[in-house]
Amino acid sequence: MTWKQMFTSSVGKKLVMSFTGIFLILFLIVHAGLNACIWANDGGEMFNKAAHFMGGNWVPRILEVGLFAGLILHIVQGLMLESTNRKKRSTKYAVNYGNKGSKWYSRSMGILGILILLFLILHLSNFWLPNRSSQGLSLSGEIDLYAKMKETFATHSPVTAITILVYVLGCAALGYHLAHGFQSAFKTLGVHNKKYQQMLMAIGYVFSIVVCIAFAMMPLSFHFGWIS
């Protein structure tokens, strides 16, 4: 398969989606672990140390560039695949099998992806952009991200309520997206025999639920005062 076919053919697009998806899954594990530091309930000391390590070293900063490149490629290829699939589905089946044929979220990956993208834009504008703007090209000058999260989520106002609602809905969309995407990524790479399929499905469902809850609990914990 040539490089052009990798980005233009149906099989190539699915392979790109799989590789970038697995890369993003690994990022989610790291990000969820970092966010979990807020529940140390130490005024943000552990969280800010972890955040400083990610933002104050060249290796994570370089990987950050790869992360954005992978994210953009994943989104673009996903939208292209969704467009192709919609064209193929323009002629409806004689019988509508509904969820018997496939889960609704596996048929709605494009819509879920767009919801996640809107959530990411809000999340990046709230935290990543102010922090990197403060740093510039240096590895210092970070803002207090724990205080920033507390300021964003702990106040009681209509804007805060809407922000938290968007976060929770975005996390729910991410959970459903992962429920299909996790097993689909491995299936595309050839891991789809009966011996591993059920195991991958179980791991995928558990992972999607844990990640969804972990990220959704972050704004809720600040808003309801479950952490100091």
C-alpha positions in Angstrom: 0.0 0.0 0.0 1.4 3.4 -1.0 1.3 6.5 1.1 -1.4 8.0 -1.1 -3.5 4.8 -0.7 -3.0 5.0 3.0 -4.9 8.3 3.1 -7.3 7.9 0.3 -8.4 4.3 0.1 -11.1 2.9 2.4 -8.7 0.3 4.0 -6.0 2.9 4.4 -8.3 5.4 6.1 -9.4 2.7 8.6 -5.8 1.8 9.3 -5.0 5.5 10.0 -8.1 5.7 12.2 -6.9 2.6 14.1 -3.3 3.8 14.7 -4.3 7.3 15.7 -7.2 6.0 17.8 -4.8 3.7 19.8 -2.4 6.6 20.2 -5.2 8.8 21.6 -6.4 6.0 23.9 -2.9 6.0 25.4 -3.1 9.7 25.9 -6.5 9.4 27.6 -4.9 7.0 30.1 -2.2 9.5 30.9 -4.6 12.4 31.1 -7.1 10.5 33.3 -4.2 9.6 35.6 -3.1 13.2 35.8 -6.6 14.4 36.5 -7.0 11.8 39.3 -4.4 13.7 41.2 -7.1 16.3 42.1 -8.7 13.8 44.5 -5.5 13.8 46.6 -7.4 16.7 48.2 -4.2 18.5 49.0 -5.1 21.9 47.6 -3.8 20.9 44.2 -0.2 20.3 45.1 0.1 16.8 43.6 -1.9 17.8 40.5 0.2 20.9 39.8 3.4 18.9 40.1 2.1 16.4 37.6 0.9 19.2 35.3 4.3 21.0 35.6 6.0 17.7 34.6 3.9 17.5 31.4 4.2 21.2 30.6 7.7 21.9 31.9 9.7 19.2 30.0 10.7 19.1 26.3 9.8 15.4 25.8 6.0 15.8 26.7 5.9 19.1 24.8 7.3 17.5 21.7 4.8 14.6 22.1 2.1 17.2 22.4 2.8 18.2 18.8 2.4 14.6 17.7 -0.8 14.4 19.8 -2.4 17.3 18.0 -1.3 16.0 14.6 -2.8 12.6 15.5 -6.0 14.2 16.7 -6.5 16.3 13.6 -5.7 13.3 11.3 -8.2 11.1 13.3 -10.9 13.8 12.9 -10.3 14.3 9.2 -10.2 10.6 8.4 -13.2 10.0 10.6 -15.3 12.6 8.8 -14.1 11.3 5.4 -15.1 7.7 6.4 -18.5 9.0 7.7 -19.1 10.8 4.4 -18.3 7.7 2.4 -20.5 5.5 4.6 -23.4 7.9 4.3 -23.1 7.7 0.5 -23.1 3.9 0.6 -26.2 4.0 2.9 -28.1 6.3 0.5 -30.0 3.2 -0.7 -31.8 1.9 2.4 -32.1 -1.8 3.2 -35.4 -3.6 2.7 -35.4 -4.5 6.4 -34.2 -2.2 9.2 -32.5 -4.3 11.8 -31.8 -1.4 14.1 -29.6 -2.4 17.1 -29.7 -6.1 16.0 -27.5 -5.2 13.1 -25.2 -2.8 15.0 -25.3 -0.6 18.1 -26.7 2.9 17.6 -23.4 4.5 18.7 -21.4 2.5 16.1 -23.7 4.0 13.5 -23.3 7.5 15.0 -19.6 7.8 15.3 -19.5 10.9 13.2 -22.1 12.7 15.3 -20.4 11.6 18.5 -17.0 12.7 17.1 -18.4 16.2 16.4 -19.8 16.5 20.0 -16.4 15.5 21.3 -14.7 18.0 19.1 -16.9 20.8 20.5 -16.1 19.6 24.0 -12.4 19.6 23.2 -12.5 23.2 21.8 -14.1 24.4 25.1 -11.6 22.4 27.2 -8.6 23.6 25.4 -9.7 27.2 25.4 -10.4 27.0 29.2 -7.1 25.4 30.3 -4.5 24.4 27.6 -4.5 27.7 25.7 -4.2 30.0 28.8 -1.4 27.9 30.1 0.6 27.7 26.9 0.0 31.4 26.3 1.5 32.1 29.7 4.5 30.0 28.9 5.2 31.1 25.4 8.1 29.1 23.9 9.7 28.6 27.3 9.1 25.7 29.8 8.3 28.1 32.7 5.6 30.7 33.5 2.8 28.2 33.9 -0.5 29.2 35.5 -1.9 27.5 38.5 -4.1 25.0 36.7 -5.7 23.7 39.9 -6.8 27.2 40.8 -8.0 27.7 37.2 -10.2 24.6 37.4 -11.6 25.7 40.7 -12.4 29.1 39.3 -14.1 27.5 36.2 -16.2 24.9 38.0 -16.7 25.9 41.6 -18.7 29.1 41.1 -22.5 29.0 41.0 -23.7 30.8 37.9 -25.6 30.0 34.7 -22.4 30.1 32.7 -20.7 27.6 35.0 -23.8 25.3 34.9 -23.8 25.4 31.1 -20.0 24.7 31.0 -20.4 21.7 33.3 -23.3 20.4 31.3 -21.2 20.6 28.1 -18.4 18.8 29.9 -20.6 16.0 31.1 -22.3 15.6 27.7 -18.9 15.6 26.1 -17.7 12.9 28.4 -20.8 10.8 27.7 -20.2 11.2 24.0 -16.5 10.2 24.5 -17.6 7.1 26.4 -19.9 5.9 23.6 -17.3 6.8 21.0 -14.7 4.6 22.9 -17.2 1.8 23.4 -17.1 1.2 19.6 -13.8 2.7 18.7 -11.7 0.6 21.2 -12.6 -2.8 19.8 -12.9 -1.4 16.2 -9.3 -0.2 16.3 -8.0 -3.6 17.2 -10.3 -5.4 14.8 -9.0 -3.3 11.9 -5.5 -4.3 12.8 -6.5 -8.0 12.6 -7.2 -8.8 16.3 -10.7 -10.1 15.7 -10.7 -13.9 16.2 -13.2 -15.5 18.7 -10.4 -16.0 21.3 -9.7 -12.3 21.7 -12.9 -10.6 20.5 -15.0 -11.0 23.7 -12.0 -10.0 25.8 -11.4 -6.8 23.8 -15.1 -6.0 23.9 -15.1 -6.3 27.7 -11.9 -4.3 28.1 -13.3 -1.6 25.7 -16.6 -1.3 27.6 -14.8 -1.1 31.0 -12.3 1.4 29.7 -14.9 3.6 28.1 -17.0 3.7 31.3 -14.0 4.4 33.6 -12.7 7.2 31.4 -16.1 8.8 30.9 -16.8 8.8 34.7 -13.3 10.0 35.6 -13.4 13.0 33.3 -17.1 13.9 34.1 -16.3 13.7 37.9 -13.6 16.4 37.6 -15.9 19.4 37.1 -18.6 17.9 39.3 -16.1 17.4 42.2 -15.2 21.1 42.1 -18.7 22.4 41.7 -20.2 20.4 44.6 -17.2 20.9 46.9 -16.2 17.3 47.1 -12.5 18.5 47.0 -10.9 21.5 48.6 
